[in-house]
Amino acid sequence: MPASATEPPPPALIVHNAADIARALAPARPVTLLSPPGFALYAGCLWWQSLLAAACFDGPALLDCADAPARALEALRLGLRGVILDPAAPAFPRIATLADEFGATLLAAPPPALDLAGEIAPATLAAWLDAAKNPA
């Protein structure tokens, strides 16, 4: 979800809860918050929106809707700006059109990301952010 077509999105971090979001934001560097795979199916779009709002996060965030276009539509209607939907879903083209209309980003696969589940050392997080920002 770049600011321009030539600017890559900030590095992605998979966050599972509010504590993960706090760890992701602690380095005070641009990041893309990414839900775990299929998060929309078991936690819901509103829960994701609530996690982001509680953290006052207004940067790029992607909700993984797996192969559920109804969840992707729900996310768009809630005002979420980034969704991931399996392109094999029959309604993918329609969701892509709606994402454009809503000014949202629709991805067919999640970007490379560091999963913050479990213990991640601050140095590991910093290294990921540096490497993702400056790919070789």
C-alpha positions as CSV (number, residue, x, y, z in Angstrom):
1,M,0.0,0.0,0.0
2,P,2.5,2.5,-1.1
3,A,2.1,6.3,-1.1
4,S,3.1,6.3,-4.7
5,A,3.6,3.6,-7.4
6,T,7.4,3.8,-7.0
7,E,7.5,3.7,-3.2
8,P,7.4,0.2,-1.6
9,P,5.1,-0.4,1.3
10,P,6.6,-0.4,4.8
11,P,7.8,-3.8,6.1
12,A,5.1,-6.1,7.2
13,L,4.6,-7.6,10.7
14,I,2.0,-10.2,11.5
15,V,0.2,-9.2,14.7
16,H,-2.2,-11.4,16.7
17,N,-3.3,-9.0,19.4
18,A,-2.9,-5.6,21.0
19,A,0.4,-6.6,22.7
20,D,1.9,-7.6,19.3
21,I,0.7,-4.2,17.8
22,A,2.5,-2.4,20.7
23,R,5.7,-4.4,20.0
24,A,5.4,-3.6,16.2
25,L,5.0,0.1,16.9
26,A,7.7,0.3,19.7
27,P,10.6,1.0,17.3
28,A,8.7,4.0,16.0
29,R,9.3,3.1,12.4
30,P,6.9,2.7,9.5
31,V,5.3,-0.7,9.3
32,T,2.5,-2.5,7.6
33,L,0.4,-4.5,10.2
34,L,-0.7,-7.8,8.8
35,S,-3.3,-10.1,10.4
36,P,-2.5,-13.8,10.7
37,P,-3.7,-16.0,7.8
38,G,-7.5,-16.3,7.7
39,F,-7.9,-13.9,10.7
40,A,-11.2,-12.5,9.3
41,L,-12.7,-16.0,9.5
42,Y,-12.1,-16.6,13.1
43,A,-11.7,-13.2,14.8
44,G,-13.7,-11.1,12.4
45,C,-13.4,-7.8,10.6
46,L,-14.7,-5.7,13.4
47,W,-12.2,-7.2,15.8
48,W,-9.3,-6.3,13.5
49,Q,-10.7,-2.8,13.1
50,S,-11.0,-2.5,16.9
51,L,-7.4,-3.6,17.4
52,L,-6.1,-1.0,15.0
53,A,-8.3,1.7,16.5
54,A,-7.3,0.9,20.0
55,A,-3.6,1.3,19.0
56,C,-4.5,4.6,17.1
57,F,-2.8,3.0,14.1
58,D,-3.6,4.8,10.9
59,G,-0.8,3.3,8.7
60,P,-1.1,0.5,6.2
61,A,-2.9,-2.6,7.6
62,L,-3.9,-5.8,5.8
63,L,-6.7,-8.2,6.9
64,D,-6.4,-11.7,5.6
65,C,-9.8,-12.9,4.5
66,A,-8.5,-16.3,3.2
67,D,-11.0,-17.5,0.6
68,A,-14.1,-15.7,2.0
69,P,-15.2,-12.8,-0.3
70,A,-18.1,-12.0,2.1
71,R,-15.5,-11.2,4.8
72,A,-13.5,-9.1,2.3
73,L,-16.7,-7.2,1.4
74,E,-17.5,-6.7,5.1
75,A,-14.0,-5.3,5.7
76,L,-14.4,-2.9,2.8
77,R,-17.8,-1.7,4.1
78,L,-16.3,-1.2,7.6
79,G,-13.7,1.2,6.0
80,L,-10.7,-1.1,6.2
81,R,-8.2,-0.1,3.6
82,G,-6.3,-3.3,3.0
83,V,-7.6,-6.9,2.5
84,I,-6.1,-10.1,1.3
85,L,-8.3,-12.6,-0.6
86,D,-7.4,-15.8,-2.3
87,P,-7.6,-15.2,-6.0
88,A,-9.3,-18.6,-6.5
89,A,-12.4,-17.3,-4.8
90,P,-15.0,-16.9,-7.6
91,A,-16.0,-13.4,-6.4
92,F,-12.4,-12.1,-6.5
93,P,-12.9,-10.0,-9.6
94,R,-16.0,-8.3,-8.1
95,I,-14.2,-7.7,-4.8
96,A,-11.3,-6.2,-6.8
97,T,-13.7,-3.8,-8.4
98,L,-15.2,-2.9,-5.1
99,A,-11.8,-2.4,-3.5
100,D,-11.0,0.1,-6.3
101,E,-14.3,1.9,-5.7
102,F,-13.6,2.1,-1.9
103,G,-10.1,3.3,-2.5
104,A,-8.7,0.2,-0.8
105,T,-5.9,-2.3,-1.5
106,L,-6.7,-5.9,-2.4
107,L,-3.9,-8.4,-2.5
108,A,-4.0,-11.9,-3.8
109,A,-1.3,-13.0,-1.3
110,P,0.2,-11.6,1.8
111,P,3.6,-9.8,1.6
112,P,6.6,-11.3,3.3
113,A,6.3,-10.7,7.0
114,L,7.8,-11.3,10.4
115,D,5.3,-13.0,12.7
116,L,5.4,-11.4,16.1
117,A,3.8,-14.5,17.8
118,G,6.0,-15.7,20.6
119,E,9.2,-14.0,21.8
120,I,10.9,-11.8,19.2
121,A,14.0,-10.1,20.4
122,P,14.1,-6.3,19.7
123,A,17.3,-6.9,17.6
124,T,15.5,-9.4,15.5
125,L,12.7,-7.0,14.9
126,A,15.1,-4.2,14.0
127,A,17.0,-6.5,11.6
128,W,13.7,-7.4,9.9
129,L,12.7,-3.8,9.5
130,D,16.1,-2.9,8.1
131,A,16.3,-5.9,5.7
132,A,12.7,-5.4,4.5
133,K,13.3,-1.7,4.0
134,N,16.6,-2.2,2.0
135,P,16.3,-5.5,0.1
136,A,19.5,-6.7,-1.4
